[in-house]
Amino acid sequence: MKGSDIKMNDLNILINEIISEDQEIREEIELLEFKYKLIDELINFRKSYKLSQAEFADMIKVDKQMISRFEKGKLEPKLSFISKILHGMNKEINIRDKI
């Protein structure tokens, strides 16, 4: 194992310890994971349909800058914006209890 691999492993262990001990941090990380999963889904959708940010923005009737900022992680979207993105991708969210 390389030295950088060991350092990364140590960092991951430390992060996991912090997460397991702090409920607030764990919840923030879960929210960030959801946000970046949605960003990945949007980028993959646009690429698969060969849509530019501007074309997708026109499709869901928002400014191109909103799509750009969202994909860069610089926009904290409102539920209405998330709904437009999901509708534009023909996707929905299923709400269920965590297991």
DSSP file (Angstrom, degrees, kcal/mol; ACC not computed):
  #  RESIDUE AA STRUCTURE BP1 BP2  ACC     N-H-->O    O-->H-N    N-H-->O    O-->H-N    TCO  KAPPA ALPHA  PHI   PSI    X-CA   Y-CA   Z-CA
    1    1 A M              0   0    0      0, 0.0     2,-0.0     0, 0.0     5,-0.0   0.000 360.0 360.0 360.0 135.1    0.0    0.0    0.0
    2    2 A K     >  -     0   0    0      1,-0.1     4,-1.9     4,-0.0     3,-0.2  -0.331 360.0-112.1 -74.3 159.1    1.3    3.5   -0.9
    3    3 A G  H  > S+     0   0    0      1,-0.2     4,-2.2     2,-0.2     5,-0.1   0.866 118.7  52.7 -58.3 -38.6    1.8    6.2    1.7
    4    4 A S  H  > S+     0   0    0      1,-0.2     4,-2.3     2,-0.2    -1,-0.2   0.857 106.7  53.3 -68.1 -33.5   -1.0    8.3    0.2
    5    5 A D  H  > S+     0   0    0      2,-0.2     4,-2.4     1,-0.2    -1,-0.2   0.901 109.1  48.9 -65.4 -40.5   -3.3    5.3    0.4
    6    6 A I  H  X S+     0   0    0     -4,-1.9     4,-2.6     2,-0.2    -2,-0.2   0.921 111.3  49.3 -64.9 -43.8   -2.5    4.8    4.1
    7    7 A K  H  X S+     0   0    0     -4,-2.2     4,-2.3     2,-0.2    -2,-0.2   0.908 112.0  48.5 -62.5 -42.0   -3.1    8.6    4.8
    8    8 A M  H  X S+     0   0    0     -4,-2.3     4,-2.7     2,-0.2    -1,-0.2   0.904 111.0  50.7 -64.3 -41.2   -6.5    8.4    2.9
    9    9 A N  H  X S+     0   0    0     -4,-2.4     4,-2.3     2,-0.2    -2,-0.2   0.919 110.5  49.1 -62.4 -44.2   -7.5    5.3    4.9
   10   10 A D  H  X S+     0   0    0     -4,-2.6     4,-2.3     1,-0.2    -1,-0.2   0.901 111.5  50.2 -60.7 -41.1   -6.6    7.1    8.1
   11   11 A L  H  X S+     0   0    0     -4,-2.3     4,-2.7     2,-0.2    -2,-0.2   0.917 109.7  49.9 -63.9 -44.0   -8.6   10.1    7.1
   12   12 A N  H  X S+     0   0    0     -4,-2.7     4,-2.6     2,-0.2    -2,-0.2   0.894 110.3  50.7 -62.2 -40.0  -11.6    7.9    6.2
   13   13 A I  H  X S+     0   0    0     -4,-2.3     4,-2.1     2,-0.2    -2,-0.2   0.929 111.7  47.7 -62.7 -45.0  -11.4    6.2    9.6
   14   14 A L  H  X S+     0   0    0     -4,-2.3     4,-2.4     2,-0.2    -2,-0.2   0.923 112.1  49.1 -61.9 -45.4  -11.3    9.6   11.3
   15   15 A I  H  X S+     0   0    0     -4,-2.7     4,-2.7     1,-0.2    -2,-0.2   0.926 110.8  50.4 -61.1 -45.0  -14.3   10.9    9.3
   16   16 A N  H  X S+     0   0    0     -4,-2.6     4,-2.3     1,-0.2    -1,-0.2   0.870 109.8  50.9 -62.6 -36.9  -16.3    7.8   10.1
   17   17 A E  H  X S+     0   0    0     -4,-2.1     4,-1.3     2,-0.2    -1,-0.2   0.926 111.7  47.1 -65.2 -44.3  -15.6    8.1   13.8
   18   18 A I  H  X S+     0   0    0     -4,-2.4     4,-1.3     1,-0.2     3,-0.4   0.930 113.2  48.9 -62.1 -45.6  -16.7   11.7   13.8
   19   19 A I  H  < S+     0   0    0     -4,-2.7     3,-0.4     1,-0.2     7,-0.3   0.904 109.5  51.5 -61.5 -42.8  -19.8   10.9   11.8
   20   20 A S  H  < S+     0   0    0     -4,-2.3    -1,-0.2     1,-0.2    -2,-0.2   0.767 115.1  43.0 -68.8 -23.3  -20.7    8.0   14.1
   21   21 A E  H  < S+     0   0    0     -4,-1.3     2,-0.5    -3,-0.4    -1,-0.2   0.633 109.4  57.9 -95.8 -15.2  -20.4   10.3   17.2
   22   22 A D     X  -     0   0    0     -4,-1.3     4,-2.2    -3,-0.4    -1,-0.2  -0.901  55.4-171.5-127.0 104.8  -22.1   13.4   15.9
   23   23 A Q  H  > S+     0   0    0     -2,-0.5     4,-2.4     1,-0.2     5,-0.2   0.868  88.4  54.8 -59.9 -40.2  -25.8   13.1   14.8
   24   24 A E  H  > S+     0   0    0      1,-0.2     4,-2.1     2,-0.2    -1,-0.2   0.914 109.6  46.0 -63.7 -43.9  -25.8   16.7   13.4
   25   25 A I  H  > S+     0   0    0      2,-0.2     4,-2.4     1,-0.2    -1,-0.2   0.913 111.1  53.4 -64.7 -42.4  -22.8   16.1   11.2
   26   26 A R  H  X S+     0   0    0     -4,-2.2     4,-2.1    -7,-0.3    -2,-0.2   0.909 109.5  48.4 -58.9 -43.5  -24.2   12.8   10.0
   27   27 A E  H  X S+     0   0    0     -4,-2.4     4,-2.0     2,-0.2    -1,-0.2   0.900 110.4  50.9 -65.6 -40.6  -27.5   14.5    9.0
   28   28 A E  H  X S+     0   0    0     -4,-2.1     4,-2.2     1,-0.2    -2,-0.2   0.899 110.2  50.0 -62.7 -40.7  -25.5   17.3    7.1
   29   29 A I  H  X S+     0   0    0     -4,-2.4     4,-2.6     1,-0.2    -1,-0.2   0.894 108.2  52.8 -66.0 -39.8  -23.5   14.7    5.2
   30   30 A E  H  X S+     0   0    0     -4,-2.1     4,-2.0     2,-0.2    -1,-0.2   0.900 109.6  49.0 -62.4 -40.1  -26.7   12.8    4.3
   31   31 A L  H  X S+     0   0    0     -4,-2.0     4,-2.3     2,-0.2    -2,-0.2   0.905 111.6  48.9 -65.4 -41.2  -28.2   16.1    2.9
   32   32 A L  H  X S+     0   0    0     -4,-2.2     4,-2.7     2,-0.2     5,-0.2   0.894 108.6  53.7 -64.8 -39.5  -25.0   16.7    0.9
   33   33 A E  H  X S+     0   0    0     -4,-2.6     4,-1.9     2,-0.2    -1,-0.2   0.906 109.5  48.4 -61.0 -41.5  -25.0   13.2   -0.4
   34   34 A F  H  X S+     0   0    0     -4,-2.0     4,-2.3     2,-0.2    -2,-0.2   0.937 111.5  50.0 -63.2 -46.1  -28.6   13.7   -1.7
   35   35 A K  H  X S+     0   0    0     -4,-2.3     4,-2.2     1,-0.2    -2,-0.2   0.931 113.8  43.9 -59.0 -48.1  -27.7   17.0   -3.3
   36   36 A Y  H  X S+     0   0    0     -4,-2.7     4,-2.3     1,-0.2    -1,-0.2   0.779 110.1  55.7 -73.8 -24.9  -24.7   15.6   -5.1
   37   37 A K  H  X S+     0   0    0     -4,-1.9     4,-2.4    -5,-0.2    -1,-0.2   0.914 109.4  47.3 -67.4 -42.0  -26.6   12.5   -6.2
   38   38 A L  H  X S+     0   0    0     -4,-2.3     4,-2.4     2,-0.2    -2,-0.2   0.900 110.7  51.9 -65.1 -40.3  -29.2   14.8   -7.8
   39   39 A I  H  X S+     0   0    0     -4,-2.2     4,-2.6     2,-0.2     5,-0.2   0.937 110.6  48.2 -60.6 -46.4  -26.4   16.8   -9.5
   40   40 A D  H  X S+     0   0    0     -4,-2.3     4,-2.7     1,-0.2     5,-0.2   0.913 110.7  51.4 -60.0 -43.2  -24.9   13.6  -10.9
   41   41 A E  H  X S+     0   0    0     -4,-2.4     4,-2.5     2,-0.2    -1,-0.2   0.916 111.1  48.1 -60.0 -43.5  -28.3   12.4  -12.1
   42   42 A L  H  X S+     0   0    0     -4,-2.4     4,-2.8     2,-0.2     5,-0.2   0.937 112.8  47.0 -64.4 -47.4  -28.9   15.8  -13.9
   43   43 A I  H  X S+     0   0    0     -4,-2.6     4,-2.5     1,-0.2    -2,-0.2   0.929 114.2  47.7 -61.2 -45.0  -25.4   15.8  -15.5
   44   44 A N  H  X S+     0   0    0     -4,-2.7     4,-2.5    -5,-0.2    -1,-0.2   0.895 112.0  50.8 -62.9 -39.8  -25.8   12.2  -16.7
   45   45 A F  H  X S+     0   0    0     -4,-2.5     4,-1.8    -5,-0.2    -2,-0.2   0.950 111.3  46.9 -61.9 -49.6  -29.3   12.9  -18.0
   46   46 A R  H  <>S+     0   0    0     -4,-2.8     5,-3.0     1,-0.2     4,-0.3   0.919 114.0  48.1 -59.8 -43.5  -28.1   15.9  -20.0
   47   47 A K  H ><5S+     0   0    0     -4,-2.5     3,-1.0     3,-0.2    -1,-0.2   0.911 109.5  52.0 -64.7 -41.5  -25.2   14.0  -21.4
   48   48 A S  H 3<5S+     0   0    0     -4,-2.5    -1,-0.2     1,-0.3    -2,-0.2   0.827 118.3  37.5 -66.6 -29.7  -27.3   11.0  -22.4
   49   49 A Y  T 3<5S-     0   0    0     -4,-1.8    -1,-0.3    -5,-0.2    -2,-0.2   0.317 110.2-122.4-101.1   7.3  -29.7   13.3  -24.2
   50   50 A K  T < 5 +     0   0    0     -3,-1.0     2,-0.4    -4,-0.3    -3,-0.2   0.898  56.9 156.6  53.4  46.2  -27.0   15.6  -25.5
   51   51 A L      < -     0   0    0     -5,-3.0    -1,-0.2    -6,-0.2    -2,-0.1  -0.852  36.4-138.3-103.2 136.0  -28.6   18.6  -23.9
   52   52 A S     >  -     0   0    0     -2,-0.4     4,-2.4     1,-0.1     5,-0.2  -0.381  31.5-105.5 -77.8 167.7  -26.6   21.7  -23.0
   53   53 A Q  H  > S+     0   0    0      1,-0.2     4,-2.7     2,-0.2     5,-0.2   0.914 123.6  51.7 -59.3 -41.6  -27.3   23.4  -19.7
   54   54 A A  H  > S+     0   0    0      2,-0.2     4,-2.5     1,-0.2    -1,-0.2   0.903 109.0  49.3 -63.5 -42.0  -29.1   26.2  -21.7
   55   55 A E  H  > S+     0   0    0      2,-0.2     4,-2.0     1,-0.2    -1,-0.2   0.918 113.7  45.3 -64.8 -43.3  -31.3   23.6  -23.5
   56   56 A F  H  X S+     0   0    0     -4,-2.4     4,-1.9     2,-0.2    -2,-0.2   0.918 111.8  52.8 -66.5 -40.9  -32.3   21.9  -20.3
   57   57 A A  H  X>S+     0   0    0     -4,-2.7     5,-2.2    -5,-0.2     4,-0.7   0.919 110.1  48.1 -59.5 -44.4  -32.9   25.2  -18.5
   58   58 A D  H ><5S+     0   0    0     -4,-2.5     3,-0.5     1,-0.2    -1,-0.2   0.895 108.0  56.5 -61.1 -39.6  -35.2   26.2  -21.4
   59   59 A M  H 3<5S+     0   0    0     -4,-2.0    -1,-0.2     1,-0.2    -2,-0.2   0.873 117.1  32.8 -60.9 -39.3  -37.0   22.9  -21.1
   60   60 A I  H 3<5S-     0   0    0     -4,-1.9    -1,-0.2     2,-0.1    -2,-0.2   0.349 113.0-116.1-103.4   6.5  -37.8   23.4  -17.4
   61   61 A K  T <<5S+     0   0    0     -4,-0.7     2,-0.3    -3,-0.5    -3,-0.2   0.932  71.8 119.2  62.3  52.2  -38.2   27.2  -17.7
   62   62 A V  S   <S-     0   0    0     -5,-2.2    -1,-0.2    -6,-0.1    -2,-0.1  -0.903  71.0 -84.1-133.2 166.3  -35.4   28.4  -15.5
   63   63 A D    >>  -     0   0    0     -2,-0.3     4,-1.1     1,-0.1     3,-0.9  -0.441  32.0-126.5 -69.5 144.2  -32.3   30.5  -16.1
   64   64 A K  H 3> S+     0   0    0      1,-0.3     4,-2.4     2,-0.2     3,-0.2   0.850 109.8  63.9 -57.3 -35.6  -29.3   28.7  -17.5
   65   65 A Q  H 3> S+     0   0    0      1,-0.2     4,-2.9     2,-0.2    -1,-0.3   0.841  96.8  56.6 -60.5 -33.4  -27.2   30.2  -14.7
   66   66 A M  H <> S+     0   0    0     -3,-0.9     4,-2.3     2,-0.2    -1,-0.2   0.911 108.6  45.7 -64.8 -41.5  -29.3   28.3  -12.2
   67   67 A I  H  X S+     0   0    0     -4,-1.1     4,-2.8    -3,-0.2    -2,-0.2   0.934 114.5  48.5 -66.1 -45.4  -28.5   25.0  -13.9
   68   68 A S  H  X S+     0   0    0     -4,-2.4     4,-1.5     1,-0.2    -2,-0.2   0.939 114.1  44.8 -59.9 -49.3  -24.8   25.9  -14.1
   69   69 A R  H  <>S+     0   0    0     -4,-2.9     5,-2.7     1,-0.2     6,-0.6   0.885 113.7  50.9 -64.8 -38.5  -24.6   27.0  -10.4
   70   70 A F  H ><5S+     0   0    0     -4,-2.3     3,-1.6    -5,-0.2    -2,-0.2   0.937 108.7  50.3 -64.3 -46.5  -26.5   23.9   -9.3
   71   71 A E  H 3<5S+     0   0    0     -4,-2.8    -1,-0.2     1,-0.3    -2,-0.2   0.790 109.8  51.7 -64.2 -26.6  -24.3   21.5  -11.2
   72   72 A K  T 3<5S-     0   0    0     -4,-1.5    -1,-0.3    -5,-0.2    -2,-0.2   0.506 116.4-116.1 -84.8  -4.6  -21.2   23.2   -9.6
   73   73 A G  T < 5S+     0   0    0     -3,-1.6    -3,-0.2    -4,-0.4    -2,-0.1   0.655  85.5 116.6  79.9  15.4  -22.7   22.8   -6.1
   74   74 A K      < +     0   0    0     -5,-2.7     2,-0.5    -6,-0.2    -4,-0.2   0.367  57.4  73.9 -98.3   4.2  -23.0   26.6   -5.7
   75   75 A L        -     0   0    0     -6,-0.6    -2,-0.1    -5,-0.2    -1,-0.0  -0.974  64.0-152.3-122.9 128.6  -26.8   26.7   -5.4
   76   76 A E        -     0   0    0     -2,-0.5    -6,-0.1     0, 0.0    -2,-0.0  -0.844  34.5-144.8 -94.8  99.8  -28.9   25.6   -2.5
   77   77 A P        -     0   0    0      0, 0.0     2,-0.2     0, 0.0   -42,-0.0  -0.280   3.0-130.1 -75.0 149.7  -32.1   24.8   -4.4
   78   78 A K     >  -     0   0    0      1,-0.1     4,-2.2    -2,-0.0     3,-0.5  -0.498  33.3-104.8 -83.4 163.1  -35.6   25.2   -3.2
   79   79 A L  H  > S+     0   0    0      1,-0.2     4,-2.7     2,-0.2     5,-0.2   0.859 121.2  58.4 -58.3 -36.2  -38.0   22.3   -3.4
   80   80 A S  H  > S+     0   0    0      2,-0.2     4,-1.9     1,-0.2    -1,-0.2   0.883 106.8  47.6 -63.3 -37.3  -39.7   24.0   -6.4
   81   81 A F  H  > S+     0   0    0     -3,-0.5     4,-2.3     2,-0.2    -2,-0.2   0.921 112.0  49.1 -68.4 -44.4  -36.4   24.0   -8.3
   82   82 A I  H  X S+     0   0    0     -4,-2.2     4,-2.7     1,-0.2     5,-0.2   0.906 109.8  53.0 -60.6 -41.2  -35.7   20.3   -7.5
   83   83 A S  H  X S+     0   0    0     -4,-2.7     4,-2.6     1,-0.2    -1,-0.2   0.905 108.1  50.0 -61.3 -41.7  -39.3   19.5   -8.6
   84   84 A K  H  X S+     0   0    0     -4,-1.9     4,-2.7     2,-0.2    -1,-0.2   0.913 111.0  49.3 -63.2 -42.5  -38.7   21.2  -12.0
   85   85 A I  H  X S+     0   0    0     -4,-2.3     4,-1.7     2,-0.2    -2,-0.2   0.951 113.2  46.0 -61.1 -49.5  -35.4   19.3  -12.4
   86   86 A L  H  <>S+     0   0    0     -4,-2.7     5,-3.1     1,-0.2     4,-0.3   0.907 113.3  49.2 -61.3 -42.6  -37.0   15.9  -11.6
   87   87 A H  H ><5S+     0   0    0     -4,-2.6     3,-1.3     1,-0.2    -1,-0.2   0.918 109.4  52.7 -62.9 -43.0  -40.0   16.7  -13.9
   88   88 A G  H 3<5S+     0   0    0     -4,-2.7    -1,-0.2     1,-0.3    -2,-0.2   0.814 112.6  44.3 -62.3 -30.8  -37.7   17.6  -16.7
   89   89 A M  T 3<5S-     0   0    0     -4,-1.7    -1,-0.3    -5,-0.2    -2,-0.2   0.407 113.6-119.9 -91.8   1.3  -35.8   14.3  -16.3
   90   90 A N  T < 5S+     0   0    0     -3,-1.3     2,-0.3    -4,-0.3    -3,-0.2   0.915  72.1 127.2  58.3  45.4  -39.1   12.4  -16.0
   91   91 A K      < -     0   0    0     -5,-3.1     2,-0.3    -6,-0.1    -1,-0.2  -0.843  40.7-162.2-126.2 163.9  -38.2   11.2  -12.6
   92   92 A E        -     0   0    0     -2,-0.3     2,-0.5    -3,-0.1    -9,-0.0  -0.944  19.7-119.1-141.1 163.6  -39.8   11.3   -9.2
   93   93 A I        -     0   0    0     -2,-0.3     2,-0.5     2,-0.0    -2,-0.0  -0.896  19.2-150.7-104.5 133.2  -38.8   10.8   -5.6
   94   94 A N        -     0   0    0     -2,-0.5     2,-0.5     2,-0.0    -2,-0.0  -0.913  12.9-145.2-101.5 126.4  -40.4    8.0   -3.5
   95   95 A I        +     0   0    0     -2,-0.5     2,-0.3     0, 0.0    -2,-0.0  -0.805  32.4 152.5 -95.7 127.4  -40.6    8.9    0.2
   96   96 A R        -     0   0    0     -2,-0.5     2,-0.1     0, 0.0     3,-0.1  -0.964  47.0 -87.5-147.6 161.9  -40.1    6.0    2.6
   97   97 A D        -     0   0    0     -2,-0.3     2,-0.2     1,-0.1     0, 0.0  -0.409  46.5-109.7 -68.4 145.3  -39.0    5.4    6.1
   98   98 A K              0   0    0      1,-0.1    -1,-0.1    -2,-0.1     0, 0.0  -0.510 360.0 360.0 -72.0 146.6  -35.3    4.8    6.6
   99   99 A I              0   0    0     -2,-0.2    -1,-0.1    -3,-0.1    -2,-0.0   0.421 360.0 360.0 -96.3 360.0  -34.4    1.3    7.5
